[in-house]
Amino acid sequence: MRDKLEGLAANETRLREVHRVAQERNTKAAEDAENRHFASERRLLAEVDRERQAARTMLAELAKEQKLRRRAEETAASLNATVQAAQRDIDKATGALANQSGGCARAQ
């Protein structure tokens, strides 16, 4: 009976060791999985930050482009108004010359 008890005690000790090793292995696997998860999360957050910064840059460039386009449109409108005013002045001057020429021809 004593041999049987010693055998059971040895079996219990062996089972405890097997359980301890398995528990350490599971703990290590869980820690590794958690570390991989955190690393993946950091990579994803870094990618989101890069994309967010790229979007900000693109929005800033778009704003500059829109501002330049507005300036170009304003300049074009101003030049168009200047050309129209000059054309009116030319038309007036041409009309006045035609009236003078017509008046001179009639006077002669």
C-alpha distances in whole Angstrom, upper triangle without the diagonal:
4,5,5,6,9,10,10,12,14,15,16,18,20,21,22,24,25,26,28,30,31,32,34,36,37,38,40,41,42,44,46,47,48,50,52,53,54,56,57,59,60,62,63,65,66,68,69,71,72,74,75,77,78,79,81,83,84,85,87,89,90,91,93,94,95,97,99,100,101,103,105,106,107,109,110,111,113,115,116,118,119,121,122,124,125,126,128,130,131,132,134,135,136,138,140,141,142,144,146,146,147,150,151,152,154,156,157
4,5,5,6,8,10,10,12,14,15,16,18,20,21,22,24,25,27,28,30,31,33,34,35,37,39,40,41,43,45,46,47,49,50,52,53,55,56,57,59,61,62,63,65,67,68,69,71,73,74,75,77,78,80,81,83,84,86,87,89,90,92,93,94,96,98,99,100,102,104,105,106,108,109,110,112,114,115,117,118,120,121,123,124,125,127,129,130,131,133,134,135,137,139,140,141,143,145,145,147,149,150,151,153,155,156
4,5,5,6,8,10,10,12,14,15,16,18,20,21,22,24,25,27,28,30,31,33,34,35,37,38,40,42,43,44,46,47,49,50,52,53,55,56,58,59,61,62,64,65,67,68,70,71,72,74,76,77,78,80,81,83,85,86,87,89,91,92,93,95,97,97,99,101,102,103,105,107,108,109,111,113,113,115,117,118,119,121,123,124,125,127,128,129,132,133,134,135,137,139,139,141,143,144,145,147,149,150,151,153,155
4,5,5,6,9,10,10,12,14,15,16,18,20,21,22,24,25,26,28,30,31,32,34,36,37,38,40,41,43,44,46,47,48,50,52,53,54,56,58,59,60,62,63,65,66,68,69,71,72,74,75,77,78,80,81,83,84,85,87,89,90,91,93,95,96,97,99,100,101,103,105,106,107,109,111,111,113,115,116,117,119,121,122,123,125,126,127,129,131,132,133,135,137,137,139,141,142,143,145,147,148,149,151,153
4,5,5,6,8,10,10,12,14,15,16,18,20,21,22,24,25,26,28,30,31,32,34,35,37,38,40,41,42,44,46,47,48,50,52,53,55,56,57,59,61,62,63,65,67,68,69,71,72,74,75,77,78,79,81,83,84,85,87,89,90,91,93,94,96,98,99,100,102,103,104,106,108,109,110,112,114,115,116,118,119,120,122,124,125,126,128,130,130,132,134,135,136,138,140,141,142,144,145,146,148,150,151
4,5,5,6,8,10,10,12,14,15,16,18,20,21,22,24,25,27,28,30,31,33,34,36,37,39,40,41,43,45,46,47,49,50,52,53,55,56,58,59,61,62,64,65,67,68,70,71,73,74,76,77,78,80,82,83,84,86,88,89,91,92,93,95,97,98,99,101,102,104,105,107,108,109,111,113,114,115,117,119,119,121,123,124,125,127,129,130,131,133,134,135,137,139,140,141,143,145,145,147,149,151
4,5,5,6,8,10,10,12,14,15,16,18,20,21,22,24,25,27,28,30,31,33,34,36,37,38,40,42,43,44,46,47,49,50,52,53,55,56,58,59,61,62,64,65,67,68,70,71,73,74,76,77,79,80,81,83,85,86,87,89,91,92,93,95,96,97,99,101,102,103,105,107,108,109,111,112,113,115,117,118,120,121,122,123,126,127,128,129,131,133,133,135,137,138,139,141,143,144,145,147,149
4,5,5,6,9,10,10,12,14,15,16,18,20,21,22,24,25,26,28,30,31,32,34,36,37,38,40,41,42,44,46,47,48,50,52,53,54,56,58,59,60,62,63,64,66,68,69,71,72,74,75,77,78,79,81,83,84,85,87,89,90,91,93,94,95,97,99,100,101,103,105,106,107,109,110,111,113,115,116,117,119,120,121,124,125,126,127,129,131,132,133,135,136,137,139,141,142,143,145,147
4,5,5,6,9,10,10,12,14,15,16,18,20,21,22,24,25,26,28,30,31,32,34,36,37,38,40,41,43,44,46,47,49,50,52,53,55,56,58,59,61,62,63,65,67,68,69,71,73,74,75,77,78,80,82,83,84,86,88,89,90,92,93,94,96,98,99,100,102,104,105,106,108,109,110,112,114,115,116,118,119,121,123,124,125,126,128,130,131,133,134,135,136,138,140,141,143,144,146
4,5,5,6,9,10,11,12,14,15,16,18,20,21,22,24,25,27,28,30,31,33,34,36,37,39,40,42,43,45,46,48,49,51,52,54,55,57,58,60,61,62,64,66,67,68,70,71,73,74,76,77,79,81,82,83,85,86,87,89,91,92,93,95,97,98,99,101,102,103,105,107,108,109,111,113,114,116,117,118,119,122,123,124,125,127,129,130,132,133,134,135,137,139,140,141,143,145
4,5,5,6,8,10,10,12,14,15,16,18,20,21,22,24,25,27,28,30,31,32,34,36,37,38,40,42,43,44,46,48,49,50,52,53,55,56,58,59,61,62,64,65,67,68,70,71,73,74,75,77,79,80,81,83,85,86,87,89,90,91,93,95,96,97,99,101,102,103,105,106,107,109,111,112,114,115,116,117,120,121,122,123,125,127,127,129,131,132,133,135,137,138,139,141,143
4,5,5,6,9,10,10,12,14,15,16,18,20,21,22,24,25,26,28,30,31,32,34,36,37,38,40,41,43,44,46,47,49,50,52,53,55,56,58,59,61,62,63,65,67,68,69,71,73,74,75,77,78,79,81,83,84,85,87,89,90,91,93,94,96,97,99,100,102,103,105,106,108,109,110,112,114,115,116,118,119,120,122,124,125,126,128,130,130,132,134,135,136,138,140,141
4,5,5,6,9,10,10,12,14,15,16,18,20,21,22,24,25,27,28,30,31,33,34,36,37,39,40,42,43,45,46,47,49,51,52,53,55,57,58,59,61,62,64,65,67,68,70,71,73,74,76,77,78,80,82,83,84,86,88,89,90,92,93,95,96,98,99,101,102,104,105,107,108,109,111,113,114,115,117,119,119,121,123,124,125,127,129,130,131,133,134,135,137,139,140
4,5,5,6,9,10,11,12,14,15,16,18,20,21,22,24,26,27,28,30,31,33,34,36,37,39,40,42,43,45,46,48,49,51,52,54,55,56,58,60,61,63,64,65,67,69,70,71,73,75,76,77,79,81,82,83,85,86,87,89,91,92,93,95,97,98,99,101,102,103,105,107,108,110,111,112,114,116,117,118,119,122,123,124,126,127,128,129,131,133,134,135,137,139
4,5,5,6,8,10,10,12,14,15,16,18,20,21,22,24,25,26,28,30,31,32,34,36,37,38,40,42,43,44,46,47,49,50,52,53,55,56,58,59,61,62,64,65,67,68,69,71,73,74,75,77,79,80,81,83,84,85,87,89,90,91,93,95,96,97,99,100,101,103,105,106,107,109,110,111,114,115,116,117,119,121,122,123,125,126,127,129,131,132,133,135,137
4,5,5,6,9,10,10,12,14,15,16,18,20,21,22,24,25,26,28,30,31,32,34,36,37,38,40,41,43,44,46,47,49,50,52,53,55,56,58,59,61,62,63,65,67,68,69,71,73,74,75,77,78,80,82,83,84,86,87,89,90,92,93,94,96,98,99,100,102,104,104,106,108,109,110,112,114,115,116,118,119,120,122,124,125,126,128,130,131,132,134,136
4,5,5,6,8,10,10,12,14,15,16,18,20,21,22,24,25,27,28,30,31,33,34,36,37,39,40,42,43,45,46,48,49,51,52,53,55,57,58,60,61,62,64,66,67,68,70,71,73,74,76,77,79,81,82,83,85,86,87,89,91,92,93,95,97,98,99,101,102,103,105,107,108,109,111,113,113,115,117,118,119,121,123,124,125,127,128,129,131,133,134
4,5,5,6,8,10,11,12,14,15,16,18,20,21,22,24,26,27,28,30,31,33,34,36,37,39,40,42,43,45,46,48,49,50,52,54,55,57,58,59,61,63,64,65,67,69,70,71,73,75,75,77,79,80,81,83,85,86,87,89,91,91,93,95,96,97,99,101,102,104,105,106,107,110,111,112,113,115,117,117,119,121,122,123,125,127,128,129,131,133
4,5,5,6,9,10,10,12,14,15,16,18,20,21,22,24,25,26,28,30,31,32,34,36,37,38,40,42,43,44,46,47,49,50,52,53,55,56,58,59,61,62,63,65,67,68,69,71,73,74,75,77,78,79,81,83,84,85,87,89,90,91,93,94,96,98,99,100,102,104,105,106,108,109,110,112,114,115,116,118,119,120,121,124,125,126,128,130,131
4,5,5,6,9,10,10,12,14,15,16,18,20,21,22,24,25,27,28,30,31,33,34,36,37,39,40,42,43,45,46,47,49,51,52,53,55,57,58,59,61,62,64,66,67,68,70,72,73,74,76,77,78,80,82,83,84,86,88,89,90,92,93,95,96,98,99,101,102,103,105,107,108,109,111,113,114,115,117,118,119,121,123,124,125,127,129,130
4,5,5,6,9,10,10,12,14,15,16,18,20,21,22,24,26,27,28,30,31,33,34,36,37,39,40,42,43,45,46,48,49,51,52,54,55,57,58,60,61,63,64,65,67,69,70,71,73,75,76,77,79,80,81,83,85,86,87,89,91,92,93,95,96,97,99,101,102,103,105,107,108,109,111,112,113,115,117,118,119,121,122,123,125,127,128
4,5,5,6,9,10,10,12,14,15,16,18,20,21,22,24,25,27,28,30,31,33,34,36,37,39,40,42,43,44,46,48,49,51,52,53,55,57,58,59,61,63,64,65,67,69,69,71,73,74,75,77,79,80,81,83,84,85,87,89,90,91,93,95,96,97,99,100,101,103,105,106,107,109,111,111,113,115,116,117,119,121,122,123,125,127
4,5,5,6,8,10,10,12,14,15,16,18,20,21,22,24,25,27,28,30,31,33,34,36,37,39,40,42,43,45,46,47,49,51,52,53,55,57,58,59,61,62,64,65,67,68,70,71,73,74,76,77,78,80,82,83,84,86,88,89,90,92,93,94,96,98,99,100,102,104,104,106,108,109,110,112,114,115,116,118,119,120,122,124,125
4,5,5,6,9,10,10,12,14,15,16,18,20,21,22,24,25,27,28,30,31,33,34,36,37,39,40,42,43,45,46,48,49,51,52,54,55,56,58,60,61,62,64,66,67,68,70,71,73,74,76,77,79,80,82,83,85,86,87,89,91,92,93,95,97,98,99,101,102,103,105,107,108,109,111,113,113,115,117,118,119,121,123,124
4,5,5,6,9,10,10,12,14,15,16,18,20,21,22,24,26,27,28,30,31,33,34,36,37,39,40,42,43,45,46,48,49,51,52,54,55,57,58,59,61,63,64,65,67,69,70,71,73,74,75,77,79,80,81,83,85,86,87,89,90,91,93,95,96,97,99,101,101,103,105,106,107,109,111,112,113,115,116,117,119,121,122
4,5,5,6,9,10,10,12,14,15,16,18,20,21,22,24,26,27,28,30,31,33,34,36,37,38,40,42,43,45,46,47,49,51,52,53,55,57,58,59,61,63,63,65,67,68,69,71,73,74,75,77,79,79,81,83,84,85,87,89,90,91,93,94,95,98,99,100,101,103,105,105,107,109,110,111,113,115,116,117,119,121
4,5,5,6,9,10,10,12,14,15,16,18,20,21,22,24,26,27,28,30,31,33,34,36,37,39,40,42,43,45,46,47,49,51,52,53,55,57,58,59,61,62,64,66,67,68,70,71,73,74,76,77,78,80,82,83,84,86,88,89,90,92,93,94,96,98,99,100,102,103,104,106,108,109,110,112,114,115,116,118,120
4,5,5,6,9,10,10,12,14,15,16,18,20,21,22,24,25,27,28,30,31,33,34,36,37,39,40,42,43,45,46,48,49,51,52,54,55,56,58,60,61,62,64,65,67,68,70,71,73,74,76,77,79,80,81,83,85,86,87,89,91,92,93,95,96,97,99,101,102,103,105,107,107,109,111,112,113,115,117,118
4,5,5,6,9,10,10,12,14,15,16,18,20,21,22,24,26,27,28,30,31,33,34,36,37,39,40,42,43,45,46,48,49,51,52,53,55,57,58,59,61,63,64,65,67,68,69,71,73,74,75,77,79,80,81,83,84,85,87,89,90,91,93,95,95,97,99,100,101,103,105,106,107,109,110,111,113,115,116
4,5,5,6,9,10,10,12,14,15,16,18,20,21,22,24,26,27,28,30,31,32,34,36,37,39,40,42,43,45,46,47,49,51,52,53,55,57,58,59,61,62,63,65,67,68,69,71,73,74,75,77,78,80,81,83,84,86,87,89,90,92,93,94,96,98,99,100,102,103,104,105,108,109,110,112,113,115
4,5,5,6,9,10,10,12,14,15,16,18,20,21,22,24,25,27,28,30,31,33,34,36,37,39,40,42,43,45,46,48,49,51,52,54,55,56,58,60,61,62,64,66,67,68,70,71,72,74,76,77,78,80,82,83,84,86,87,89,91,92,93,94,96,98,99,101,102,103,104,106,108,109,111,112,114
4,5,5,6,9,10,10,12,14,15,16,18,20,21,22,24,26,27,29,30,31,33,34,36,37,39,40,42,43,45,46,48,49,51,52,54,55,57,58,60,61,63,64,65,67,69,70,71,73,74,75,77,79,80,81,83,85,86,87,89,90,91,93,95,96,97,99,101,101,103,105,106,107,109,111,112
4,5,5,6,9,10,10,12,14,15,16,18,20,21,22,24,26,27,28,30,31,33,34,36,37,39,40,42,43,45,46,48,49,51,52,53,55,57,58,59,61,63,63,65,67,68,69,71,73,74,75,77,78,79,81,83,84,85,87,89,89,91,93,94,95,97,99,100,101,103,104,105,107,109,110
4,5,5,6,9,10,10,12,14,15,16,18,20,21,22,24,26,27,28,30,31,33,34,36,37,39,40,41,43,45,46,47,49,51,52,53,55,57,58,59,61,62,63,65,67,68,70,71,72,74,76,77,78,80,82,83,84,86,87,88,90,92,93,94,96,98,98,100,102,103,104,106,108,109
4,5,5,6,8,10,10,12,14,15,16,18,20,21,22,24,25,27,28,30,31,33,34,36,37,39,40,42,43,45,46,48,49,51,52,54,55,56,58,60,61,62,64,65,67,68,70,71,73,74,76,77,79,80,81,83,85,86,87,89,91,92,93,95,96,97,99,101,102,103,105,107,108
4,5,5,6,8,10,10,12,14,15,16,18,20,21,22,24,26,27,28,30,31,33,34,36,37,39,40,42,43,45,46,48,49,51,52,54,55,57,58,59,61,63,64,65,67,68,69,71,73,74,75,77,79,80,81,83,84,85,87,89,90,91,93,95,95,97,99,100,101,103,105,106
4,5,5,6,9,10,10,12,14,15,16,18,20,21,22,24,26,27,28,30,31,33,34,36,37,39,41,42,43,45,46,47,49,51,52,53,55,57,58,59,61,62,63,65,67,68,69,71,73,73,75,77,78,79,81,83,84,85,87,88,89,91,93,94,95,97,99,100,101,103,105
4,5,5,6,9,10,10,12,14,15,16,18,20,21,22,24,25,27,28,30,31,33,34,36,37,39,40,41,43,45,46,47,49,51,52,53,55,56,58,59,61,62,64,65,67,68,70,71,72,74,76,77,78,80,82,82,84,86,87,88,90,92,93,94,96,97,98,100,102,103
4,5,5,6,9,10,11,12,14,15,17,18,20,21,23,24,26,27,29,30,32,33,34,36,38,39,40,42,43,45,46,48,49,51,52,54,55,57,58,60,61,63,64,65,67,69,70,71,73,75,76,77,79,80,81,83,85,86,87,89,90,91,93,95,96,97,99,101,102
4,5,5,6,9,10,11,12,14,15,16,18,20,21,22,24,26,27,28,30,31,33,35,36,37,39,41,42,43,45,47,48,49,51,52,53,55,57,58,59,61,63,63,65,67,68,69,71,73,74,75,77,78,79,81,83,84,85,87,89,89,91,93,94,95,97,99,100
4,5,5,6,9,10,10,12,14,15,16,18,20,21,22,24,25,27,28,30,31,33,35,36,37,39,40,41,43,45,46,47,49,51,52,53,55,56,57,59,61,62,63,65,67,68,69,71,72,74,76,77,78,79,81,83,84,86,87,88,89,91,93,94,96,97,99
4,5,5,6,9,10,10,12,14,15,16,18,20,21,22,24,26,27,28,30,31,33,34,36,37,39,40,42,43,45,46,48,49,51,52,54,55,56,58,60,61,62,64,65,67,68,70,71,72,74,76,77,78,80,81,83,84,86,87,88,90,92,93,95,96,98
4,5,5,6,9,10,11,12,14,15,16,18,20,21,22,24,26,27,28,30,32,33,34,36,37,39,40,42,43,45,46,48,49,51,52,53,55,57,58,59,61,63,64,65,67,68,69,71,73,74,75,77,79,80,81,83,84,85,87,89,90,91,93,94,96
4,5,5,6,9,10,10,12,14,15,16,18,20,21,22,24,26,27,28,30,31,32,34,36,37,39,40,42,43,45,46,47,49,51,52,53,55,56,57,59,61,62,63,65,67,68,69,71,72,73,75,77,78,79,81,83,83,85,87,88,89,91,93,94
4,5,5,6,9,10,10,12,14,15,16,18,20,21,22,24,25,27,29,30,31,33,35,36,37,39,40,41,43,45,46,47,49,51,52,53,55,56,58,59,61,62,64,65,67,68,70,71,72,74,76,77,78,80,81,82,84,86,87,88,90,92,93
4,5,5,6,9,10,11,12,14,15,16,18,20,21,23,24,26,27,28,30,32,33,34,36,38,39,40,42,43,45,46,48,49,50,52,54,55,56,58,60,61,63,64,65,67,69,70,71,73,74,75,77,79,80,81,82,84,86,87,89,90,92
4,5,5,6,8,10,10,12,14,15,16,18,20,21,22,24,26,27,28,30,31,32,34,36,37,38,40,42,43,44,46,47,49,51,52,53,55,57,58,59,61,62,63,65,67,68,69,71,73,74,75,77,78,79,80,82,84,85,87,88,90
4,5,5,6,9,10,10,12,14,15,16,18,20,21,22,24,25,27,28,30,31,33,35,36,37,39,40,41,43,45,46,47,49,51,52,53,55,56,57,59,61,62,63,65,67,67,69,71,72,73,75,77,78,79,81,82,83,85,87,88
4,5,5,6,9,10,10,12,14,15,16,18,20,21,23,24,25,27,29,30,31,33,35,36,37,39,40,42,43,45,46,48,49,51,52,54,55,56,58,60,61,62,64,65,66,68,70,71,72,74,76,77,78,80,81,83,84,86,87
4,5,5,6,9,10,10,12,14,15,16,18,20,21,22,24,26,27,28,30,32,33,34,36,37,39,40,42,43,44,46,48,49,50,52,53,55,57,58,59,61,63,64,65,67,68,69,71,73,74,75,76,78,80,81,83,84,86
4,5,5,6,9,10,10,12,14,15,16,18,20,21,22,24,26,26,28,30,31,32,34,36,37,38,40,41,42,44,46,47,48,50,52,53,55,56,57,59,61,62,63,64,66,68,69,71,72,73,74,76,78,79,81,82,84
4,5,5,6,9,10,11,12,14,15,16,19,20,21,23,24,25,27,29,30,31,33,35,36,37,39,40,41,43,45,46,47,49,51,52,53,55,56,58,59,61,62,63,65,67,68,70,71,72,73,75,77,78,80,81,83
4,5,5,6,9,10,11,12,14,15,17,18,20,21,23,24,26,27,29,30,32,33,34,36,37,39,40,42,43,45,46,48,49,50,52,54,55,56,58,60,61,62,64,65,66,68,70,71,72,74,75,77,78,80,82
4,5,5,6,9,10,11,12,14,15,16,18,20,21,22,24,26,27,28,30,31,33,34,36,37,38,40,42,43,44,46,47,49,51,52,53,54,56,58,59,60,62,63,64,66,68,69,70,72,74,75,76,78,80
4,5,5,6,9,10,10,12,14,15,16,18,20,21,22,24,25,26,28,30,31,32,34,36,37,38,40,41,43,44,46,47,49,50,52,53,55,56,57,59,61,62,63,65,66,67,69,71,72,73,75,77,78
4,5,5,6,9,10,11,12,14,15,16,18,20,21,23,24,26,27,29,30,31,33,34,36,37,39,40,42,43,45,46,48,49,51,52,54,55,56,58,59,61,62,64,65,66,68,70,71,72,74,76,77
4,5,5,6,9,10,11,12,14,15,17,18,20,21,23,24,26,27,28,30,32,33,34,36,37,39,40,42,43,44,46,48,49,50,52,53,55,56,58,59,60,62,64,65,66,68,69,71,72,74,75
4,5,5,6,9,10,10,12,14,15,16,18,20,21,22,24,25,26,28,30,31,32,34,36,37,38,40,41,42,44,46,47,48,50,52,53,54,56,57,58,60,62,63,64,66,67,69,70,72,74
4,5,5,6,9,10,10,12,14,15,16,18,20,21,22,24,25,27,28,30,31,33,34,36,37,39,40,41,43,45,46,47,49,50,51,53,55,56,57,59,61,62,63,65,66,67,69,71,72
4,5,5,6,9,10,11,12,14,15,17,18,20,21,23,24,26,27,28,30,32,33,34,36,37,39,40,42,43,45,46,48,49,50,52,54,55,56,58,59,61,62,64,65,66,68,70,71
4,5,5,6,9,10,11,12,14,15,16,18,20,21,22,24,26,27,28,30,31,32,34,36,37,38,40,42,43,44,46,47,48,50,52,53,54,56,58,59,60,62,63,64,66,68,69
4,5,5,6,9,10,10,12,14,15,16,18,20,21,22,24,25,26,28,30,31,32,34,36,37,38,40,41,43,44,46,47,48,50,52,53,55,56,57,58,60,62,63,65,66,68
4,5,5,6,9,10,10,12,14,15,16,18,20,21,22,24,25,27,28,30,31,33,34,36,37,39,40,41,43,45,46,47,49,50,52,53,55,56,57,59,61,62,64,65,67
4,5,5,6,9,10,11,12,14,15,16,18,20,21,22,24,26,27,28,30,31,33,34,36,37,38,40,42,43,44,46,48,49,50,52,53,54,56,58,59,60,62,64,65
4,5,5,6,9,10,10,12,14,15,16,18,20,21,22,24,25,26,28,30,31,32,34,36,37,38,40,41,42,44,46,47,48,50,52,53,54,56,57,58,60,62,63
4,5,5,6,9,10,10,12,14,15,16,18,20,21,22,24,25,27,28,30,31,33,34,36,37,39,40,41,43,44,46,47,49,50,51,53,55,56,57,59,60,62
4,5,5,6,9,10,10,12,14,15,16,18,20,21,22,24,25,27,28,30,31,33,34,36,37,39,40,42,43,44,46,48,49,50,52,53,55,56,58,59,61
4,5,5,6,9,10,10,12,14,15,16,18,20,21,22,24,25,27,28,30,31,32,34,36,37,38,40,41,43,44,46,47,48,50,52,53,54,56,57,59
4,5,5,6,9,10,10,12,14,15,16,18,20,21,22,24,25,26,28,30,31,32,34,36,37,38,40,41,42,44,46,47,48,50,51,53,54,56,57
4,5,5,6,8,10,10,12,14,15,16,18,20,21,22,24,25,27,28,30,31,33,34,35,37,39,40,41,43,45,46,47,49,50,52,53,55,56
4,5,5,6,8,10,10,12,14,15,16,18,20,21,22,24,26,27,28,30,31,33,34,36,37,38,40,42,43,44,46,47,49,50,52,53,55
4,5,5,6,8,10,10,12,14,15,16,18,20,21,22,24,25,26,28,30,31,32,34,36,37,38,40,41,42,44,46,47,48,50,51,53
4,5,5,6,9,10,10,12,14,15,16,18,20,21,22,24,25,26,28,30,31,32,34,35,37,38,40,41,42,44,46,47,49,50,52
4,5,5,6,9,10,10,12,14,15,16,18,20,21,22,24,25,27,28,30,31,33,34,36,37,39,40,41,43,44,46,47,49,51
4,5,5,6,8,10,10,12,14,15,16,18,20,21,22,24,26,27,28,30,31,32,34,36,37,38,40,41,43,44,46,47,49
4,5,5,6,9,10,10,12,14,15,16,18,20,21,22,24,25,26,28,30,31,32,34,35,36,38,40,41,42,44,46,47
4,5,5,6,9,10,10,12,14,15,16,18,20,21,22,24,25,27,28,30,31,33,34,35,37,38,40,41,43,44,46
4,5,5,6,9,10,11,12,14,15,16,18,20,21,22,24,25,27,28,30,31,33,34,36,37,38,40,42,43,45
4,5,5,6,9,10,10,12,14,15,16,18,20,21,22,24,25,26,28,30,31,32,34,35,37,38,40,41,43
4,5,5,6,9,10,10,12,14,15,16,18,20,21,22,24,25,26,28,30,31,32,34,35,37,38,40,42
4,5,5,6,9,10,10,12,14,15,16,18,20,21,22,24,25,27,28,30,31,32,34,36,37,38,40
4,5,5,6,8,10,10,12,14,15,16,18,20,21,22,24,25,27,28,30,31,32,34,36,37,39
4,5,5,6,9,10,10,12,14,15,16,18,20,21,22,24,25,26,28,30,31,32,34,35,37
4,5,5,6,9,10,10,12,14,15,16,18,20,21,22,24,25,26,28,30,31,32,34,36
4,5,5,6,9,10,11,12,14,15,16,18,20,21,22,24,25,27,28,30,31,33,34
4,5,5,6,9,10,10,12,14,15,16,18,20,21,22,24,25,26,28,30,31,33
4,5,5,6,9,10,10,12,14,15,16,18,20,20,22,24,25,26,28,30,31
4,5,5,6,8,10,10,12,14,15,16,18,20,21,22,24,25,27,28,30
4,5,5,6,8,10,10,12,14,15,16,18,19,21,22,24,25,26,28
4,5,5,6,8,10,10,12,14,15,16,18,19,21,22,24,25,27
4,5,5,6,8,10,10,12,14,15,16,18,20,21,22,24,26
4,5,5,6,9,10,10,12,14,15,16,18,20,21,22,24
4,5,5,6,8,10,10,12,14,15,16,18,20,21,22
4,5,5,6,9,10,10,12,14,15,16,18,20,21
4,5,5,6,9,10,10,12,14,15,16,18,20
4,5,5,6,8,10,10,12,14,15,16,18
4,5,5,6,8,10,10,12,14,15,16
4,5,5,6,8,10,10,12,14,15
4,5,5,6,8,10,10,12,14
4,5,5,6,8,10,10,12
4,5,5,6,9,10,11
4,5,5,6,9,10
4,5,5,6,9
4,5,5,6
4,5,5
4,5
4
